[in-house]
Amino acid sequence: MTAGPRLVHTLGERITVTDPVTGVELLAYVYRPEAAWEAPKPYLHPLRTLAGDVVTDYRPNDHRWHKGLALTASHLSGANLWGGNTYVPGEGYRALPERVGSMAHAGFDEVGAGGGRAVIAERLTWHPYGGELWAEERRRIEVHDIDAGSRSWALTWTSAVTNRREEPLRFGSPTTAGRELAGYTGLFWRGPRAFRGGRILGPGAEGPQLMGTQAPWLAFTGEHDGTDGHATLVFAHAPENDHTGAGGGHPAHWFVRNDPFAAVAPSWAFFEELELAPGDTLTRRYRVVVADGAWEREEIAGYLEAHPW
């Protein structure tokens, strides 16, 4: 194992986390507000492998509101905290700026590094276009398991969202609004343009047909432009997320594409809306493993077994 990460905070703008051995900046967490039409929210970009290759995209020309790895809410009680056009049943995607909201940085509870990991613990507020307070979020991002042997590192993203309205918050997606196989919402990764056509791999199957399915993890492998080789990102649910819906939990399904672009989201509300009562809190925890090379199913399963939650 390599030494722990190094963290630098540029106040009011971003936090970077660097591998002290290679000097590679593994990620930047950007929390300064950006364009209103793009639903301002904090995001992670760039994400890099230990070799220094970038594995996220930022403001691509097809979807300017796609920014690295970010938590989103595409359909939230009629509001759009995702950014850009809004899907309207029977009308398709429309430019409705009056529906585009934001997720605002409210403060940090912890920013630091030690014990082999870096931690960013943040408080955020969620707002519709009019600026009312709809929700408060406590977010914790941890960078850990930087491993030169497996040429990989991991981050764990935990978000706890509390409804501050006097009525339920309804989390939905374009699919709950009537568009087939477009159930994106929640944590969303946009891959670099070179990853188009990349390999999608799950525990028992592979390919774009994994769209809308359920599984404890999903991996995406792409080939870089500019440098030789591949990178693999593994997205995994924490056991308490209850991704199968057993025990009364809300089922989660994978949103995944490799054409016309690379994207992965463990959707909160793919086929069915998720309703959050006033004062209740929705908590979800995910792990993202960023690895150099093209990992196979056995390698992924071995890694996850060796790094339990």
VEXVEXDO-791299 format. One record per residue (C-alpha): residue number from 1; z, x, y. Coordinates in Angstrom, 3 decimals. Layout:
num / up / east / north
NUM / Z / X / Y
...
This chain:
num / up / east / north
1 / 0.000 / 0.000 / 0.000
2 / -0.740 / 1.174 / 3.513
3 / 1.712 / 1.161 / 6.418
4 / 2.431 / -2.039 / 8.321
5 / 0.203 / -3.417 / 11.074
6 / 0.417 / -2.602 / 14.784
7 / 0.459 / -5.424 / 17.332
8 / -0.595 / -5.387 / 21.013
9 / -0.060 / -8.365 / 23.341
10 / -2.182 / -8.743 / 26.463
11 / -0.116 / -11.345 / 28.308
12 / -1.917 / -14.578 / 29.061
13 / -4.979 / -13.638 / 27.034
14 / -4.724 / -12.364 / 23.469
15 / -2.794 / -10.606 / 20.734
16 / -4.462 / -7.996 / 18.543
17 / -3.326 / -6.725 / 15.151
18 / -4.507 / -3.298 / 13.972
19 / -4.311 / -1.410 / 10.699
20 / -2.509 / 1.813 / 11.729
21 / -4.126 / 3.888 / 8.984
22 / -7.795 / 3.168 / 9.702
23 / -7.394 / 2.086 / 13.322
24 / -9.422 / -1.054 / 12.583
25 / -8.512 / -4.074 / 14.704
26 / -8.103 / -6.711 / 11.989
27 / -7.936 / -9.700 / 14.318
28 / -7.568 / -10.956 / 17.842
29 / -5.633 / -14.160 / 18.522
30 / -7.044 / -15.539 / 21.760
31 / -4.929 / -18.168 / 23.525
32 / -6.295 / -18.243 / 27.075
33 / -8.059 / -21.553 / 27.903
34 / -11.857 / -21.699 / 27.634
35 / -14.617 / -24.205 / 28.462
36 / -13.428 / -27.832 / 28.615
37 / -16.550 / -29.131 / 26.788
38 / -15.643 / -26.891 / 23.854
39 / -12.153 / -28.438 / 23.468
40 / -9.995 / -25.464 / 24.549
41 / -7.700 / -24.192 / 21.812
42 / -6.396 / -20.835 / 20.542
43 / -8.476 / -19.137 / 17.846
44 / -8.803 / -15.967 / 15.788
45 / -11.892 / -13.868 / 16.540
46 / -12.966 / -11.394 / 15.550
47 / -11.596 / -11.118 / 12.033
48 / -12.533 / -7.804 / 10.411
49 / -12.330 / -6.279 / 6.961
50 / -10.470 / -3.016 / 6.428
51 / -13.869 / -1.308 / 6.654
52 / -14.268 / -2.771 / 10.147
53 / -16.944 / -5.384 / 9.425
54 / -16.717 / -8.649 / 11.385
55 / -16.429 / -11.808 / 9.256
56 / -16.281 / -14.518 / 11.956
57 / -18.714 / -15.890 / 14.522
58 / -18.041 / -16.894 / 18.131
59 / -19.882 / -19.538 / 20.183
60 / -23.053 / -19.537 / 18.013
61 / -26.065 / -21.137 / 19.666
62 / -26.041 / -24.090 / 17.264
63 / -22.371 / -25.000 / 17.899
64 / -20.874 / -23.298 / 20.960
65 / -17.447 / -24.763 / 20.107
66 / -17.246 / -22.883 / 16.786
67 / -14.875 / -19.971 / 17.384
68 / -13.827 / -17.763 / 14.493
69 / -10.915 / -19.299 / 12.614
70 / -9.214 / -22.181 / 14.413
71 / -7.222 / -25.324 / 13.835
72 / -9.169 / -28.411 / 14.919
73 / -9.041 / -32.193 / 14.902
74 / -12.567 / -33.582 / 14.945
75 / -11.517 / -37.252 / 15.060
76 / -7.996 / -38.009 / 16.296
77 / -7.281 / -41.615 / 17.263
78 / -10.615 / -41.756 / 19.077
79 / -10.314 / -38.306 / 20.664
80 / -12.309 / -35.173 / 19.829
81 / -10.215 / -31.985 / 19.792
82 / -13.006 / -30.183 / 17.931
83 / -15.380 / -29.781 / 20.856
84 / -18.982 / -30.590 / 21.640
85 / -20.650 / -33.846 / 20.650
86 / -18.738 / -36.680 / 18.983
87 / -19.991 / -38.513 / 15.906
88 / -20.165 / -42.262 / 16.597
89 / -20.765 / -44.724 / 13.731
90 / -24.268 / -46.149 / 13.901
91 / -25.262 / -43.871 / 16.782
92 / -24.927 / -40.330 / 15.430
93 / -23.705 / -37.421 / 17.550
94 / -23.359 / -38.180 / 21.250
95 / -22.265 / -36.218 / 24.297
96 / -19.033 / -37.988 / 25.255
97 / -17.004 / -35.603 / 27.431
98 / -14.411 / -38.328 / 28.027
99 / -13.388 / -37.987 / 24.367
100 / -13.005 / -34.195 / 24.314
101 / -9.386 / -33.047 / 24.450
102 / -7.518 / -29.770 / 24.083
103 / -4.756 / -27.839 / 22.355
104 / -2.738 / -25.891 / 24.923
105 / -0.547 / -22.807 / 24.535
106 / 3.041 / -23.678 / 25.483
107 / 4.895 / -20.483 / 24.576
108 / 5.713 / -17.947 / 21.887
109 / 8.841 / -17.984 / 19.741
110 / 8.061 / -14.633 / 18.105
111 / 5.454 / -11.916 / 18.565
112 / 6.146 / -8.735 / 16.666
113 / 5.499 / -6.405 / 13.759
114 / 7.760 / -4.842 / 11.161
115 / 8.493 / -4.773 / 7.465
116 / 4.815 / -4.467 / 6.589
117 / 3.667 / -7.557 / 8.507
118 / 2.841 / -8.918 / 11.956
119 / 3.989 / -12.339 / 13.147
120 / 2.685 / -14.667 / 15.858
121 / 4.841 / -17.804 / 16.213
122 / 3.577 / -20.179 / 18.893
123 / 4.289 / -23.593 / 20.379
124 / 1.312 / -25.749 / 21.401
125 / 0.700 / -29.210 / 22.849
126 / -2.196 / -31.521 / 21.912
127 / -3.893 / -33.676 / 24.556
128 / -6.747 / -36.165 / 24.872
129 / -9.144 / -35.907 / 27.806
130 / -6.696 / -37.634 / 30.135
131 / -4.011 / -35.007 / 29.552
132 / -1.311 / -37.181 / 27.933
133 / 0.965 / -35.529 / 25.393
134 / -0.094 / -36.707 / 21.929
135 / 1.425 / -34.048 / 19.693
136 / 3.443 / -30.846 / 19.610
137 / 2.637 / -28.080 / 17.156
138 / 4.644 / -25.156 / 15.870
139 / 2.257 / -22.522 / 14.516
140 / 3.043 / -19.343 / 12.617
141 / 0.412 / -16.732 / 11.736
142 / 1.464 / -13.781 / 9.590
143 / -0.640 / -10.723 / 8.727
144 / 0.506 / -9.066 / 5.517
145 / -0.464 / -7.290 / 2.281
146 / -2.732 / -4.718 / 3.915
147 / -3.845 / -2.905 / 0.776
148 / -6.193 / 0.079 / 0.789
149 / -6.369 / -0.067 / -3.024
150 / -7.871 / -3.556 / -3.201
151 / -9.558 / -3.066 / 0.202
152 / -8.068 / -6.318 / 1.422
153 / -5.520 / -7.898 / 3.728
154 / -4.176 / -11.411 / 4.098
155 / -3.016 / -13.853 / 6.723
156 / -0.884 / -16.934 / 6.242
157 / -1.345 / -19.798 / 8.703
158 / 1.333 / -22.488 / 8.940
159 / 1.093 / -25.437 / 11.317
160 / 3.617 / -28.242 / 11.805
161 / 2.233 / -31.042 / 14.010
162 / 4.612 / -33.720 / 15.337
163 / 3.343 / -37.027 / 16.712
164 / 4.724 / -37.598 / 20.229
165 / 2.934 / -40.889 / 20.843
166 / 4.555 / -44.299 / 20.487
167 / 1.891 / -45.276 / 17.956
168 / 0.461 / -43.574 / 14.864
169 / -1.931 / -40.646 / 15.156
170 / -4.991 / -41.166 / 12.950
171 / -6.662 / -37.984 / 11.707
172 / -10.251 / -38.539 / 10.620
173 / -13.621 / -36.799 / 10.321
174 / -17.324 / -37.637 / 10.667
175 / -17.214 / -38.730 / 7.016
176 / -14.392 / -41.213 / 7.617
177 / -16.605 / -42.466 / 10.487
178 / -19.574 / -42.944 / 8.160
179 / -21.462 / -39.625 / 7.957
180 / -21.780 / -38.381 / 4.378
181 / -20.403 / -34.976 / 3.388
182 / -19.259 / -34.003 / 6.876
183 / -15.503 / -34.241 / 6.411
184 / -14.574 / -31.315 / 8.625
185 / -11.206 / -31.269 / 10.361
186 / -8.088 / -29.070 / 10.225
187 / -8.320 / -25.299 / 9.713
188 / -11.974 / -24.254 / 10.129
189 / -13.723 / -20.894 / 9.572
190 / -17.184 / -20.161 / 10.961
191 / -18.802 / -17.166 / 9.298
192 / -21.242 / -14.721 / 10.896
193 / -24.930 / -15.552 / 10.964
194 / -25.648 / -12.960 / 8.262
195 / -23.498 / -14.941 / 5.804
196 / -25.982 / -17.819 / 5.680
197 / -26.908 / -18.330 / 2.032
198 / -23.723 / -16.624 / 0.864
199 / -22.012 / -17.292 / -2.446
200 / -19.470 / -20.128 / -2.672
201 / -17.021 / -19.768 / -5.546
202 / -14.208 / -21.956 / -6.853
203 / -11.858 / -21.763 / -9.852
204 / -14.287 / -23.503 / -12.212
205 / -17.618 / -23.831 / -10.421
206 / -19.745 / -22.377 / -7.659
207 / -22.336 / -23.326 / -5.083
208 / -22.710 / -25.803 / -2.214
209 / -21.920 / -28.657 / -4.610
210 / -18.251 / -27.753 / -4.104
211 / -18.496 / -29.714 / -0.842
212 / -15.935 / -32.502 / -0.950
213 / -14.188 / -31.266 / -4.099
214 / -10.531 / -30.397 / -4.660
215 / -9.199 / -27.050 / -5.868
216 / -6.269 / -24.739 / -5.013
217 / -8.652 / -22.111 / -3.618
218 / -12.232 / -21.504 / -2.555
219 / -14.013 / -18.202 / -1.814
220 / -17.065 / -17.275 / 0.253
221 / -18.959 / -13.988 / -0.147
222 / -21.542 / -12.828 / 2.374
223 / -23.654 / -9.724 / 2.958
224 / -23.396 / -7.898 / 6.267
225 / -26.103 / -7.155 / 8.771
226 / -26.039 / -3.625 / 10.132
227 / -23.906 / -2.105 / 7.391
228 / -24.349 / -2.009 / 3.631
229 / -22.233 / -4.209 / 1.410
230 / -20.460 / -7.524 / 1.234
231 / -17.186 / -9.182 / 2.211
232 / -15.264 / -11.961 / 0.493
233 / -12.916 / -14.450 / 2.121
234 / -10.553 / -16.425 / -0.098
235 / -9.015 / -19.622 / 1.294
236 / -5.985 / -20.976 / -0.564
237 / -3.653 / -23.958 / -0.246
238 / 0.111 / -23.497 / -0.427
239 / 1.578 / -25.525 / -3.328
240 / 3.471 / -27.844 / -0.977
241 / 0.199 / -28.942 / 0.665
242 / -0.280 / -31.228 / -2.338
243 / -4.050 / -30.879 / -2.264
244 / -4.505 / -33.141 / -5.305
245 / -2.639 / -36.030 / -3.729
246 / -0.104 / -36.153 / -6.560
247 / 3.343 / -37.444 / -5.691
248 / 2.098 / -39.540 / -2.800
249 / 0.691 / -36.751 / -0.620
250 / -2.560 / -37.131 / 1.288
251 / -5.435 / -35.549 / -0.687
252 / -7.267 / -32.556 / 0.785
253 / -10.888 / -31.704 / 0.011
254 / -12.994 / -28.645 / 0.766
255 / -15.615 / -28.765 / 3.477
256 / -17.980 / -25.867 / 2.754
257 / -21.518 / -24.910 / 3.710
258 / -23.745 / -21.860 / 3.303
259 / -26.752 / -23.483 / 4.990
260 / -27.645 / -23.720 / 7.843
261 / -24.489 / -21.681 / 8.496
262 / -21.400 / -20.365 / 6.710
263 / -18.286 / -22.523 / 7.104
264 / -15.139 / -23.421 / 5.178
265 / -12.393 / -25.943 / 5.987
266 / -9.611 / -27.315 / 3.769
267 / -9.996 / -30.741 / 5.346
268 / -7.001 / -32.952 / 6.126
269 / -9.106 / -36.103 / 6.170
270 / -12.414 / -35.695 / 4.355
271 / -12.871 / -39.154 / 2.799
272 / -9.773 / -40.990 / 4.052
273 / -7.950 / -41.056 / 7.354
274 / -4.490 / -39.504 / 7.487
275 / -1.984 / -41.514 / 9.496
276 / 0.995 / -39.786 / 11.114
277 / 3.751 / -42.134 / 12.304
278 / 5.488 / -41.652 / 15.671
279 / 7.988 / -38.815 / 15.447
280 / 6.751 / -37.678 / 12.011
281 / 5.553 / -34.130 / 11.333
282 / 2.527 / -33.016 / 9.314
283 / 2.977 / -29.502 / 7.880
284 / 0.231 / -27.470 / 6.205
285 / 0.209 / -23.831 / 5.060
286 / -2.840 / -21.775 / 4.095
287 / -3.637 / -18.220 / 3.080
288 / -6.840 / -16.395 / 3.968
289 / -7.599 / -13.140 / 2.138
290 / -10.166 / -10.872 / 3.808
291 / -11.666 / -8.361 / 1.378
292 / -14.389 / -5.741 / 1.378
293 / -16.876 / -6.205 / -1.448
294 / -18.114 / -9.122 / -3.539
295 / -15.147 / -10.418 / -5.521
296 / -15.644 / -12.280 / -8.779
297 / -13.576 / -15.205 / -10.039
298 / -11.382 / -13.023 / -12.257
299 / -10.635 / -10.660 / -9.377
300 / -9.675 / -13.548 / -7.103
301 / -7.459 / -15.171 / -9.735
302 / -5.777 / -11.820 / -10.430
303 / -5.108 / -11.245 / -6.740
304 / -3.594 / -14.698 / -6.241
305 / -1.425 / -14.284 / -9.334
306 / -0.200 / -10.903 / -8.086
307 / 0.563 / -12.322 / -4.611
308 / 2.406 / -15.613 / -5.222
309 / 3.446 / -17.900 / -2.395
